[in-house]
Amino acid sequence: STAIQITVNPVIATNTASSAQSICNSTTPAALTGTTPTGGDGTTYLYLWQSSTTSAVAGFATASGTNNTIGYIPGSLTQTTWYRRTVTSGGCSNTSTAIQITIKSVIASN
């Protein structure tokens, strides 16, 4: 029979997102930056940013706006939100650890 080549791609690595932030209510956090991943097919990487207002491990859905780039710019936030990035390449995928954007309490009785 004819030989078939099976390519085994390395796992995706170095998929991390920038560090946690604390911001005031109804303000925009600093842009989230992601590292350049390695592994997969080594040339084409697809990015998906997700957000959750539930926790660092549950309730994630596709983040609003442009969410398919190496970095992500969230909009104005009114509640604590977690963000994570999934990278896919060559049939492999990897999801980063979620980072937390904490909303500081509004100053009252001033």
LINFENDA-V579861 format. One record per pair of residues at least 24 apart in sequence whose C-alpha atoms are under 10 Angstrom apart, sorted by sequence separation. I is the first residue (numbers start at 1). J is the second residue. D is the distance in whole Angstrom. If there is no record, write none. Layout:
i:I j:J d:D
i:I j:J d:D
//
This chain:
i:13 j:37 d:6
i:14 j:38 d:6
i:45 j:69 d:9
i:46 j:70 d:9
i:47 j:71 d:9
i:48 j:72 d:9
i:49 j:73 d:10
i:58 j:82 d:10
i:60 j:84 d:9
i:77 j:101 d:9
i:78 j:102 d:9
i:79 j:103 d:6
i:80 j:104 d:9
i:12 j:37 d:7
i:13 j:38 d:5
i:14 j:39 d:9
i:45 j:70 d:9
i:47 j:72 d:10
i:49 j:74 d:10
i:55 j:80 d:9
i:56 j:81 d:9
i:57 j:82 d:9
i:77 j:102 d:9
i:78 j:103 d:7
i:79 j:104 d:9
i:12 j:38 d:6
i:13 j:39 d:6
i:53 j:79 d:7
i:54 j:80 d:9
i:55 j:81 d:8
i:56 j:82 d:6
i:77 j:103 d:8
i:78 j:104 d:9
i:79 j:105 d:10
i:11 j:38 d:8
i:12 j:39 d:4
i:13 j:40 d:9
i:53 j:80 d:6
i:54 j:81 d:8
i:55 j:82 d:7
i:56 j:83 d:8
i:57 j:84 d:10
i:10 j:38 d:8
i:11 j:39 d:5
i:12 j:40 d:5
i:52 j:80 d:9
i:53 j:81 d:5
i:54 j:82 d:8
i:55 j:83 d:10
i:56 j:84 d:9
i:10 j:39 d:5
i:11 j:40 d:6
i:12 j:41 d:9
i:52 j:81 d:6
i:53 j:82 d:6
i:9 j:39 d:7
i:10 j:40 d:5
i:11 j:41 d:9
i:12 j:42 d:9
i:51 j:81 d:7
i:52 j:82 d:5
i:53 j:83 d:9
i:9 j:40 d:5
i:10 j:41 d:8
i:51 j:82 d:5
i:52 j:83 d:7
i:8 j:40 d:9
i:9 j:41 d:6
i:10 j:42 d:9
i:17 j:49 d:10
i:50 j:82 d:8
i:51 j:83 d:4
i:52 j:84 d:9
i:8 j:41 d:9
i:9 j:42 d:8
i:12 j:45 d:10
i:37 j:70 d:9
i:50 j:83 d:6
i:51 j:84 d:7
i:7 j:41 d:9
i:36 j:70 d:7
i:49 j:83 d:7
i:50 j:84 d:5
i:51 j:85 d:9
i:34 j:69 d:9
i:35 j:70 d:7
i:36 j:71 d:10
i:49 j:84 d:6
i:50 j:85 d:6
i:33 j:69 d:10
i:34 j:70 d:6
i:35 j:71 d:8
i:48 j:84 d:8
i:49 j:85 d:4
i:50 j:86 d:8
i:33 j:70 d:7
i:34 j:71 d:5
i:48 j:85 d:6
i:49 j:86 d:6
i:32 j:70 d:9
i:33 j:71 d:4
i:34 j:72 d:8
i:47 j:85 d:7
i:48 j:86 d:5
i:49 j:87 d:9
i:60 j:98 d:10
i:32 j:71 d:6
i:33 j:72 d:7
i:47 j:86 d:6
i:48 j:87 d:7
i:31 j:71 d:7
i:32 j:72 d:5
i:33 j:73 d:9
i:46 j:86 d:8
i:47 j:87 d:5
i:48 j:88 d:9
i:57 j:97 d:9
i:31 j:72 d:6
i:32 j:73 d:6
i:45 j:86 d:10
i:46 j:87 d:6
i:47 j:88 d:7
i:56 j:97 d:8
i:57 j:98 d:8
i:30 j:72 d:9
i:31 j:73 d:5
i:32 j:74 d:8
i:45 j:87 d:6
i:46 j:88 d:5
i:47 j:89 d:9
i:56 j:98 d:6
i:30 j:73 d:7
i:31 j:74 d:7
i:45 j:88 d:6
i:46 j:89 d:6
i:55 j:98 d:9
i:56 j:99 d:7
i:29 j:73 d:8
i:30 j:74 d:8
i:31 j:75 d:9
i:44 j:88 d:8
i:45 j:89 d:5
i:46 j:90 d:10
i:56 j:100 d:7
i:28 j:73 d:9
i:29 j:74 d:7
i:30 j:75 d:10
i:44 j:89 d:6
i:45 j:90 d:8
i:50 j:95 d:10
i:55 j:100 d:9
i:28 j:74 d:7
i:29 j:75 d:7
i:43 j:89 d:8
i:44 j:90 d:8
i:47 j:93 d:10
i:49 j:95 d:9
i:52 j:98 d:9
i:28 j:75 d:6
i:29 j:76 d:7
i:40 j:87 d:9
i:41 j:88 d:9
i:42 j:89 d:8
i:43 j:90 d:9
i:45 j:92 d:10
i:46 j:93 d:9
i:47 j:94 d:10
i:48 j:95 d:9
i:49 j:96 d:10
i:51 j:98 d:9
i:53 j:100 d:10
i:27 j:75 d:8
i:28 j:76 d:4
i:29 j:77 d:8
i:40 j:88 d:7
i:41 j:89 d:6
i:42 j:90 d:8
i:45 j:93 d:9
i:47 j:95 d:10
i:50 j:98 d:9
i:51 j:99 d:10
i:52 j:100 d:9
i:53 j:101 d:10
i:26 j:75 d:9
i:27 j:76 d:5
i:28 j:77 d:6
i:38 j:87 d:10
i:39 j:88 d:10
i:40 j:89 d:5
i:41 j:90 d:5
i:51 j:100 d:10
i:26 j:76 d:5
i:27 j:77 d:6
i:28 j:78 d:9
i:34 j:84 d:10
i:37 j:87 d:8
i:39 j:89 d:8
i:40 j:90 d:5
i:41 j:91 d:8
i:25 j:76 d:8
i:26 j:77 d:5
i:27 j:78 d:8
i:32 j:83 d:9
i:34 j:85 d:8
i:36 j:87 d:10
i:37 j:88 d:10
i:38 j:89 d:9
i:39 j:90 d:9
i:40 j:91 d:7
i:41 j:92 d:8
i:24 j:76 d:10
i:25 j:77 d:6
i:26 j:78 d:5
i:32 j:84 d:10
i:33 j:85 d:10
i:37 j:89 d:10
i:40 j:92 d:6
i:17 j:70 d:9
i:18 j:71 d:9
i:23 j:76 d:10
i:24 j:77 d:9
i:25 j:78 d:5
i:26 j:79 d:8
i:32 j:85 d:10
i:39 j:92 d:8
i:40 j:93 d:8
i:17 j:71 d:8
i:23 j:77 d:9
i:24 j:78 d:8
i:25 j:79 d:7
i:39 j:93 d:10
i:40 j:94 d:10
i:15 j:70 d:10
i:17 j:72 d:10
i:23 j:78 d:10
i:24 j:79 d:10
i:25 j:80 d:9
i:23 j:79 d:10
i:23 j:80 d:9
i:37 j:94 d:10
i:22 j:80 d:9
i:21 j:80 d:10
i:20 j:82 d:9
i:34 j:96 d:9
i:20 j:83 d:9
i:18 j:83 d:10
i:17 j:83 d:9
i:18 j:84 d:10
i:17 j:84 d:7
i:32 j:99 d:9
i:16 j:84 d:8
i:17 j:85 d:7
i:15 j:84 d:10
i:16 j:85 d:8
i:15 j:85 d:8
i:16 j:86 d:10
i:15 j:86 d:8
i:16 j:87 d:10
i:30 j:101 d:10
i:15 j:87 d:7
i:29 j:101 d:8
i:29 j:102 d:10
i:13 j:87 d:9
i:29 j:103 d:10
i:12 j:87 d:8
i:12 j:88 d:8
i:27 j:103 d:9
i:11 j:88 d:10
i:12 j:89 d:8
i:25 j:102 d:9
i:26 j:103 d:8
i:11 j:89 d:9
i:12 j:90 d:9
i:15 j:93 d:10
i:16 j:94 d:10
i:20 j:98 d:9
i:21 j:99 d:8
i:22 j:100 d:8
i:23 j:101 d:7
i:24 j:102 d:8
i:25 j:103 d:6
i:26 j:104 d:10
i:10 j:89 d:10
i:11 j:90 d:9
i:12 j:91 d:10
i:15 j:94 d:7
i:16 j:95 d:9
i:17 j:96 d:7
i:19 j:98 d:9
i:20 j:99 d:5
i:21 j:100 d:7
i:22 j:101 d:6
i:23 j:102 d:6
i:24 j:103 d:6
i:25 j:104 d:6
i:9 j:89 d:9
i:10 j:90 d:9
i:11 j:91 d:9
i:12 j:92 d:7
i:13 j:93 d:9
i:14 j:94 d:9
i:15 j:95 d:7
i:16 j:96 d:5
i:17 j:97 d:8
i:18 j:98 d:10
i:19 j:99 d:6
i:20 j:100 d:5
i:21 j:101 d:5
i:22 j:102 d:5
i:23 j:103 d:5
i:24 j:104 d:5
i:25 j:105 d:7
i:26 j:106 d:10
i:9 j:90 d:7
i:11 j:92 d:6
i:12 j:93 d:6
i:13 j:94 d:8
i:15 j:96 d:6
i:16 j:97 d:7
i:17 j:98 d:8
i:18 j:99 d:7
i:19 j:100 d:8
i:20 j:101 d:6
i:21 j:102 d:6
i:22 j:103 d:6
i:23 j:104 d:6
i:24 j:105 d:7
i:25 j:106 d:7
i:8 j:90 d:9
i:9 j:91 d:8
i:10 j:92 d:8
i:11 j:93 d:8
i:12 j:94 d:6
i:13 j:95 d:10
i:14 j:96 d:9
i:15 j:97 d:9
i:16 j:98 d:9
i:17 j:99 d:7
i:18 j:100 d:10
i:19 j:101 d:9
i:20 j:102 d:8
i:21 j:103 d:9
i:22 j:104 d:7
i:23 j:105 d:9
i:24 j:106 d:7
i:7 j:90 d:10
i:8 j:91 d:10
i:9 j:92 d:8
i:11 j:94 d:8
i:12 j:95 d:9
i:13 j:96 d:10
i:16 j:99 d:9
i:24 j:107 d:10
i:8 j:92 d:10
//
